[in-house]
């Protein structure tokens, strides 16, 4: 590293292993829930007429940018995306898990971590990818994994 000392976390293999376990447990718990309880996101519930009209903004954004093949990933009947994997939101769980894991790094880290976690939650609801309950359950899965493994 050119004579500079690496940060204390850079070579901390045990800390990395703890992080890896947390991510894997949270992710697999979410996947197991998707299989046991396939839940539709707001955009799909809207398409099916189960709730008022919403727009899936991620798909609309890619369409607007002239990338229909990428936009198709975010559409109904995608061959890549799992459209009934909404509950819990692993997109919300990941930043919350990072917040819990890095919380003890100090107050400078905390503000950014909390801001990222909240911004992700707001974005997921605004873009019609998740209901608020999906977000809260994602946070609960992350908190449960953290409580069990640390």
C-alpha positions in Angstrom: 0.0 0.0 0.0 2.9 2.4 -0.7 4.1 2.6 2.9 0.6 3.6 4.2 -0.9 1.4 6.8 -4.2 -0.3 5.8 -7.3 0.5 7.9 -7.9 -1.9 10.8 -10.9 -3.4 9.1 -9.2 -4.0 5.8 -7.4 -7.2 6.8 -9.8 -8.3 9.5 -10.8 -11.7 8.2 -13.0 -12.6 11.2 -15.0 -9.4 10.8 -15.5 -10.2 7.1 -16.7 -13.7 8.1 -19.2 -12.2 10.5 -20.5 -9.9 7.8 -20.7 -12.8 5.3 -22.7 -14.9 7.8 -25.1 -12.0 8.4 -25.7 -11.4 4.7 -26.1 -15.1 4.0 -28.6 -15.8 6.8 -30.6 -12.7 6.0 -30.7 -13.5 2.3 -31.6 -17.1 2.7 -34.3 -16.3 5.3 -35.8 -13.9 2.8 -35.6 -16.4 -0.1 -37.3 -19.1 2.1 -40.1 -16.6 2.8 -40.5 -15.9 -0.9 -41.0 -19.6 -1.4 -43.4 -20.0 1.5 -45.3 -16.8 1.0 -45.0 -15.3 -2.5 -46.1 -11.7 -2.2 -46.7 -9.3 -5.0 -45.1 -5.8 -5.0 -47.3 -2.7 -5.4 -46.7 -2.3 -9.1 -47.9 -5.9 -9.8 -50.9 -5.6 -7.5 -51.8 -2.5 -9.4 -51.5 -4.3 -12.8 -53.8 -7.1 -11.5 -56.4 -4.6 -10.3 -55.9 -5.3 -6.6 -55.2 -1.7 -5.8 -55.2 1.7 -7.4 -52.9 2.4 -10.4 -49.2 2.7 -9.7 -46.2 3.1 -12.0 -43.0 1.0 -11.6 -40.6 3.9 -12.0 -37.5 1.8 -12.5 -38.9 0.2 -15.6 -40.2 3.6 -16.8 -36.8 5.2 -16.3 -35.0 2.5 -18.4 -37.7 2.9 -21.1 -37.2 6.7 -21.0 -33.4 6.2 -21.4 -34.0 4.1 -24.5 -32.9 0.8 -23.0 -36.0 -1.4 -23.5 -34.0 -4.7 -23.0 -32.9 -3.5 -19.5 -36.5 -2.2 -18.9 -37.8 -5.7 -19.7 -36.0 -7.0 -16.7 -38.2 -4.9 -14.5 -41.5 -5.8 -16.2 -44.1 -8.4 -15.6 -43.1 -11.9 -16.7 -39.4 -11.1 -16.7 -37.2 -14.1 -17.3 -34.6 -12.7 -14.9 -36.4 -11.0 -12.0 -38.5 -12.9 -9.4 -41.7 -10.8 -9.4 -43.3 -12.3 -6.3 -40.2 -11.8 -4.0 -41.5 -8.7 -2.3 -41.8 -9.8 1.3 -39.5 -9.1 3.1 -37.6 -6.4 1.2 -34.0 -7.6 1.0 -33.2 -4.2 -0.7 -34.3 -2.6 2.6 -32.6 -5.3 4.8 -29.2 -4.8 3.3 -28.6 -1.2 4.2 -30.2 -1.7 7.7 -27.9 -4.7 8.2 -24.9 -2.5 7.2 -26.1 0.1 9.7 -26.2 -2.4 12.5 -22.9 -3.9 11.6 -21.0 -0.7 11.3 -22.8 1.3 14.0 -19.8 1.1 16.4 -17.5 2.9 13.9 -18.6 6.2 15.3 -21.0 9.1 14.8 -19.6 10.1 11.4 -20.6 6.7 10.0 -23.9 6.6 11.8 -25.4 9.7 10.0 -24.5 8.2 6.6 -25.7 4.7 7.4 -29.1 5.9 8.7 -29.5 8.3 5.8 -28.8 5.5 3.3 -31.2 3.1 5.1 -34.0 5.7 5.2 -33.4 6.8 1.6 -33.5 3.3 0.3 -36.8 2.7 2.2 -38.4 5.8 0.8 -37.2 5.0 -2.7 -38.5 1.5 -2.6 -42.0 2.7 -1.6 -42.0 5.7 -4.0 -41.0 3.5 -7.0 -43.8 1.0 -6.2 -41.3 -1.8 -5.7 -42.3 -2.5 -2.0 -45.0 -1.7 0.5 -44.0 -0.2 3.8 -44.7 -3.6 5.5 -42.1 -5.2 3.2 -39.5 -2.6 4.3 -40.3 -3.2 8.0 -40.1 -6.9 7.6 -36.8 -6.6 5.8 -35.4 -4.5 8.7 -36.8 -7.2 11.1 -35.0 -10.0 9.2 -31.7 -8.0 9.3 -32.2 -7.3 13.0 -33.0 -10.9 13.8 -29.9 -12.2 11.9 -27.8 -9.6 13.7 -29.2 -10.5 17.1 -28.7 -14.3 16.5 -25.2 -14.1 15.0 -23.4 -11.3 17.0 
